[in-house]
């Protein structure tokens, strides 16, 4: 049955290798079951329900990717997108989490339509590579800024807006140790380095009496507080259009970049260098996002951590299916997830920020018409506490600088139209 479903021999693999690859991928991305509920709980969402939604949405995404697209690519609620959901859409802009879930659902529908009608390539090709790198780096800086706040390392200041917090506090010390531990383990190629870092800080805090233990295993919490609570009508308001676009835009490039990177790592491209069954992979991503919104979590997307499973031999969808089953198994670990403090997940966020800022290497720093808009986009995200604002500033500055520099030939119609729309949005609806 497994041979018929996943064509193991054709891909020169076997069940044992695929299972090992699935376990490896899961260990590298399982930190999301601790980070996502903690982050979305800041919006007023029930943390236990979000924990269940995170695990189930990840499992659904992995199953669809495995059985339908037959790729060793795992999915889960995406980092960066959950921060945008919690701290920008709900925290800064003041929308309810129900409306935010509605926006995630609508962005999933748009993603599905773009994939079905093959518009995705046109959109991606319209956005300069440098600007894509700047947006990814900006999201990373935004995550890092949030993590430093959660740890108490950066605090607010009436004089300078932000300042250094109390570095002698338990949270600041544990975050610093946790980050150093994760980086060191990652450098040494230790599987599950992020997970180990989170659990290590949690155990140290437990021994020191800073947190209390209420068990490790239990029946899953109720998902009722978030199940089908999305407000689609509220998300259709005029002011939410840019929010839906931002969810779509970030997910589109995140997914596309991940698929390409993972395919190259596993030699999954065909003889022409194209991605076979790309449409199916994108459909899996969009359906998972819609399902996740219905369950009660932010956008579900493909994880670049899937490359870790591919590096040990994963080549088919069986790898993704194994990851899906492992996420379902995590449903019984809710007491452990609830016990993990914010300063234990903060090192993971800072580490992800480091990985995301790596995209800046794609930029031609000798060409200021390319570099300046990238810096504008990246810096404005954490400082404005908004991914949407960073994207808008990036598009507008790129178009304006190219026009004033006599480089209009570098622009295209999509870029100009989006820049005009973002300008109108900032002027009329800010």
N, C-alpha and C positions, 0 to 999 in steps of 0.2 A: 504493500500500500504506500509506504513512504517513498519507494523508488518511483512509483507511478505519479505521485503527487509532486515530488521535488526533483526528479531526474538526477539522482545522486551520481550515478556512474557517468552520465554525460558531463557532469561538472567535476569529475575526478575527485569525489569525496565520499565519505561514508557516514553512517549514523553517529558513531562515536566522535568523530571529528566535529560534526555539526553541533552535537550536544555540548562538547567542550567549548566551542566557539560561542554558543549561546550563553553559557555560564560566564565566560570572560566578558562578553559585552554587557551582560547584566550587572556584573560587579563594578564596571567602570561608570555606569550611569545610574546606579541605584540610589545615589545621593538625592535624586529628585524626590523620592518618597518622603524625605525629611525636609528638604528646602521648600518645595512647592506649597504644602499645607501651611507651613510657618509664614510664608510670604503672603498668600492669599487671605490668611486669617486676619491680617491687618485691615482688610476691607469690611470686616464684620461677618464674613462667612464662617460657618461652623467648621472648625479645623478637622474634626473627625470625618465629616462628610466629604471635605476636600481631599483628605487622605484616601478615602475609598474611591472617589472620582479619579484621582491621579493614577491609582493602580489599575482601575478598570479601563480608563481611557488609553493608558499605555498598552494594556493587554489587547484591546480591540485593534489599535493601530498596528501592533506587531503581528497579530493574526491575519489581518487583511494584507499587510505587506508580504507575509510569508506564504499564505495560501493563494492569493490572487496575483501578486506580482512576482513571487518566487525569488525574492532578493534577501540577502542576510543583513537587512537594515532594520534597526529597532526604532520605535517611536515612543515618545512620552511628551508631557507638557514641556514646552520649550523655555529655556532660560533666556532672559531678556524680554520675551513676550509676556511672561508672568509678572515681571517687574513693571512693564508698561501698563498692564492690566491693573495692578494693585496701586502703584504709586503715582501714575499719571492720570489714567482715565477715572479712577475712583478717588484717589487721594488728592490730586491737584485740581482736576476739573470738576469734581463733585458729583459725578454720575453714580448711581447705585450699582452695586455689583451685579444685580439682575440685568440692568441695561448693558453693562459691560459684557456679560455672557451672551446677550443678544447680538452684540457687535461681533463677537468671536464666531457665532453661528453664521451670521451673514457673510463674514469674510471667508468662511469655509465654503459657502455656496458659491461665492465669486471665484474662489480658487478652483472649485470643481468645474465651473463654466469655462474658465480660462484654459483649463487642461483639456476639456472636452472639445473646445473649438480651436485648440492649438494657437491661442493668442499669447501664451506664456513666452514663447521665444521672442516675439516682437517686443514685448515689454522689457524683457531682460536685456535684449540687444540695444534698447534705446537708452539704457542707463550706463554712463561711463564706468569702467572698471574701477577707476580711482575713487569715484563717489560711493560705489558699493563697499569698497574697503573702509572708507571713512565712516560709513553708517555702522558697519559691524564693529569697528573700533570704538565708536561713540557709545554703542549699547554696552560694550565691555566696560568702559569707563563709568557708565551709569550704574552698572551692577557693582563695581568696586566702591563707588561712592555710597551706595545703599549699605553695603557690607560694613564699611567703616563707621557709618552711623549706628547700625545695629550693635556694633561692638563697643560703642561709646568712645571710639578713638577720635572721631570727628563730631563736634557738637556745634550747636548754633551759637552765634554771638551777635549782640545788638550793634556792635561797632564794626565788625568785619564780615558779617553774615555767617561765616563758619570759622572755627578755631580748633586747636588741639584739645582733646578731652583729657581725662585723668588716666594717664598711662600706667598708674599703679593699681587701677581697678582690676578685679578678677576677670571681667569680660575682655578688657584690652589685652591682658597678659595671655589669656587662653587663645584669643584670636591670633595673636602673633606667633605663639607656639604651634598652633594648628596649621597656619599657613606655611611655616617653615617645614613642618613635617610632611605636608602634602607635596610640596615642591621637591623635597629630598626623595620621597618615595617614588614620585613620578619620574624623576631623573634616573633613578635606579631601575626603572621599568617594572615596578611592583604593581601587579594587577589590583585594581580597586583602591588606588592610593587616596582618592578623595573620600571614599566611604570609610577607609581606615582612619583618616584624619578626623572626620566628624565623630565617629564612635570613640576614638581615643580621648578627645576633649570631653565628651559626655561622661565617659567612665571616670576620668580624673575629677571632674566636677562632682560626680556622685560620691566618690571616695572622700572628697573634701567636704561633703555635706552642703554643697551649694545648690543641689537639686535633689528631689526625692524620687524614689523608684516606686511605681505603682504597677509593677509586673512587666512582662515582656510580651507574652502571648495572650490573646483573648479573641473572642468572636469579633468580627468587623463591626465598627460603629454604623449607625444608620446613615444612609445617604439621602434620606428624605428631606433634610433642610436645604439641599441644593438641587435635588433631582427635578428637572424640568421647570426650574424657577427662572429661566431666562426670559427677559422682556424684549421680544423682537420688535414690538410696536414702538417702544421707547427708543430703541436703537435706530429706528428709521427717521428720527428727527434730523433736520438739516445740519445741525451742529455736530452730529455724529458721523457724517460722511467721511470727514478726514480721519476719524478714529478707525472706522472700518477699513479705509484705504491703508492706514498705517499697519494694522494687523495683517492685512493681505500682503502688503509690500514687504514687510520684514519676513513673514513666513515664506513668501515666494523665493526670495533670494537666499534665505537660510536653507530651505529645502533643496533648491537647485545646486547651491554650493556644496552641500553635504552629499548629495547623490553623485555629483561629479568626483568629489574627493574620494569617496568610498569606492566608487567604481574603478578609479585609477589604482587605488591601493590593492584591490582584489583582482585586477585584470579582468573586469566584467564588461568592458567595452567590446564592441564587435570589431571586425577587421577594418571598418571605415572610421573607427574612433567614435562611433555613436553609441548611445545608451539604449540597448534593446528593452522593450516593454516600459519605456519611460512614462508613457501615458498611464499605465497601470500603477506605477509607483506614485505618481502624482495624485491619482485618484485615491489611493490608500491614505495619503497624507490629508487630503481635503475631507474625506469621509470621517477620519479619526478626529479632526478638529470639530466637525459638526456634532459627532457623538460626545466628545469631551464637553462641549458647551451644554449639551442636554444633561449630562451627568453633574456638571458643576465645577469645571476647571478651565483654565485659560488654554490658548491654542496648543494643540498637540502637533508635534512636528518630528521630522527625521533627525536622528542624533548622530553627530560625527563620531561619537564614541564607538559606533558600530565598527569602525576600522580596527579596533582592538580585537574583536572576534574574527574579523577577516584575516588578521595577521597570524592567527593560529589555525587557519584552514577553513573557516566558514565560507561557503560559496553559494548556498541555496537558502530558500525561505525557511527551511527547517531551523536554521539558526535563530531567525526572528520569532518563530513559533515557540521555541524553548524560552526565549526572553519573555514572551507573553505569559507563559505558564508560571514563570518565576515571579512576575509582577502580581499575578493572582494569588500566589502563595504568600506574598507580603501583606495581604489583607488582614492576616491574623497577627501582625506585629504593630498594631495601632498604639498600644501602651508605650512601646519603645519610641515610636515616632513622636508621640506627644511629649515625651520626656526630654527630647533633644532641645537644648536652649538656643536662642538666636546667635549667641557668640560662638556656638559650635558649628553652625552652618555658614557663618560669616567667612571663615577661611576658604570654604568651597566657592563662594561667590567671588572672592578676590582672585582665586586661582582661575576660575572661568574668565574673569576679566582679563587676566594676563594672556590667556589663549586667544581671546577675541581680538585683542589689540595687535596680534601678530599680522592681521590683514593689512596693516599700514605699510608692510614691506612692498606691496604692489604699486605704491605711488611713486611717480617720477618727481622727486623732490627738486630737480633742476628746472622743472617747468612750474612756475608759480601759479599759472592759470589753472593747473591741475591740483597743486598742493594746497593753495589757500582755501578753496571751498571745502576740502577734506578736513582741514583743521577746524574750520568754522563749524562744520557739521558735528565733528567728534566732541569738541569742547562744549558746544552749546547744549548737548543732551544732559550731562550731569548738572551743569550750572542752571539750566532752566527746569530741571527735573522733568523733562519731557522728551521722549523719543520722537514724537510728532514734530515738535519745534525744531529739533536737530535736523530731521529729514528736510523740513521746509527751508531752513536756513541754508542747508547744503545745496538744494536745487536752485534756490533763488540766486545765491552768490555765484554758483557755477555759471548760470546763464548770463548774469549781469557782467561778470568778469570777462567771459569769452567775447561778449558783444563789444564791450569797451576796449578790449585788446585787439580788436580786428580779427578775431578767431571765430567768427560766426559759422564757418564751415564745420567746426567741431560739434555744433549743435544739431539736433533733429527736432522734428515737429512734436513728438511726445514730450521731450525734455522742456521745450518752450511752453507747451500747454500746461504741464504740471507746475511749472514755475509761476505762471500767471495765476493758476487756481490757488496755489499756496499763498501767493501775495494777497489775493482777495480775502482768503480765509484769515490771515494774520491781521489785516487791516479792518475787516468788517466784523469778524466773529471772535476776536481775542478778548 
